[in-house]
Amino acid sequence: MSQTTVLLDGPSMNRAITRIAHEIIERNKGIDECILVGIKTRGDFLAKRLAERIQMIEGRPIRTGELDITLYRDDLSTKFDNGEPRVQEVDINYVVENQKIILVDDVLYTGRTVRAALDAVMDLGRPSQIQLAVLVDRGHRELPIRADYVGKNIPTSSTERITVNIQEVDGEDSVKLHKVD
């Protein structure tokens, strides 16, 4: 039997995104030289929401991009469709040299997705800095990676699961904890 608990509802998610937007602006002393890069799929939508909030606050847009890190994953089973390599998508229409890249993802867990995103960004050039913004940090890192901006820290056990629902993908905004008894 499993039990589901809603940890963040839509308004709570919006407040967390707004807080992260303010933290990004404050830490970087504005948005010059910053590019928000969402990790597909949900990180991409969160990056777009962050960009909207930052534009509301700063009065001008922040540059954005998106990454599909499929080919950079260290899980070989995800790299192929019917024996053929999947083509990853990198949609960053800016030079990353000497820019501050802010990776955006929904959940930070083992750190492997972020490691793959770091590899993808470094293949594009050498940014001056890479920062990480996540909606949820649930712990259980396998790699020495930490987020610079966190919407909510949710300590979990390895048997628990976190799901982030995004309106644009799932029809609702929520973060849920699933416990299996």
Secondary structure, 3 states (H helix, E strand, C coil): CEEEEEEECHHHHHHHHHHHHHHHHHHCCCCCCEEEEEECCHHHHHHHHHHHHHHHHHCCCCEEEEECCHHHCCCHHHCEECCEECCCCEECCCCCCCCEEEEEEEEECCCHHHHHHHHHHHHHCCCCEEEEEEEEECCCCCCCCCCCEEEEECCCCCCCEEEEECHHHHCCCEEEEEEEC
